[in-house]
Amino acid sequence: MHKVDIVCPLFHADGYIENFIENLQNQNDIELCNVVFAITEDGDTSFVKAKIKAAGYTWFGVKKDEFSHSLTREKAIREFCSSDKVVMLSQDVVLNDKDAVARLVSALEGDVVFAFGRQVSKYNNIERYVRKSNYGEQSYVVSAADIEQLQFKAFFASDAFSAYHRPTFLELGGYDDIHMMMNEDVYYSRKVLDAGLKKAYVAEAVVEHSHKFTLKQLYARYYETGKWFAAHPEFNNYKATDAGFKLAFSVLGQAFAHFNIPVLFRWLPDMAARYLGMKKGKKCANKGTVKE
């Protein structure tokens, strides 16, 4: 039985909170010690707060203009958690597998102090194929010795479903008090590996995480990603372009294999939106016209 704390940021979560809590409570082989929700205050949040209170869990409020994927999570870990193992979840993650959390935290042993699980999509769209490429069927462990071969992929992780060894997180200084609206998991991965520790991908720990982005939303998402890369030039030393092309053509190959006509028609504009958004975000950030 694993003692586990849960951290989950919430935003307009009325349609998620009931199923989220029910699925969490149905997880096997874990003892939920502290379950903490960070609620971004925007509109009426009384329904969400009532459900959290009824379940006996904890929440704290965050002003909309003060929310930060890094600082908000760090506040939850530092001020509201006490267990050695803390699991990060997104509100739209579905815990269909009752052993998902236990399997994920089981990886936190020895030098492995950070782990993330497998994400699958329920939609038969490009995102499904992207997830299949990024979240394979084989588990693996990454150390500093693998960086030269894996390049930027060595740091890939996702706080949509991840597990932290809390004492190590605190010892390493967390996210270094840096405001990040994305990729705080990638940033922390690098710190873990640089410290001579290890990160694990746990393919047996599976959650459902599904998106349907419009091209405009996709462009905006990658624009923000470009801004993040510009704000963190320490990652420029690692090759990522090849991985992006491999992902694009992996998606195309899967679509052809399944004769998925909607995906084949969507592929080019979808990949263009990702590429152009990233490029524009980096360019604008480097010119100083935007701030992260």
C-alpha angles and dihedrals in degrees: 000000000000121000105223139179120206127212121190128167114215132205122171087342101162091114094047110037102079097050091040093056093043093051091046092052090051094059115121130230097012134105111214105219104167123009109188128187123192105207118201104217107232117135126331111348097166095108093053093046092049091053091049092049092048090054091051094244133133133248137179128194128242125192111239094240091048099051115121127175089218105035095040092051091045091052090053093050095045101040107027107028129077107163122100090235120057122182120205118209136176118227093241095054112110118212099208092152109072091206097050098103095042092050091049098050091044087073092065097094132126112335093354104099102156130044140169132196139225120279124202130184126227092207122087092226140108091282089062091057092044090054091048089055096045097038109043131184095254124079119223143176124225127206133172089269089067097054096087091056100037098036111183091356088070088074098044114127139134130225089201082089116002141131128222130196094228099206090054092046090055093043092052092048097251112242092345092250090288120148110234128169092195143003095040084135091056091047091052092046090061091051091052094051093043088055091058093254130120141246125208135207110208110201092179091063101079130181133171114243115168133181136179106193124184115224089255092053091046092051090050092049093053092042087061090046089054090052090052093053090049090051091050107046090166086084093057089085090071125075114244104150095078090051090052092053091046090052092049093051092042088058091048092050093050091049091052091046091054093037087233100175098184090053092047090054091045097045101085099045090041094053091042090054090052094047097043093044092052093046094048093046092053092046095050093045093050090051089052094239093124136034128212 
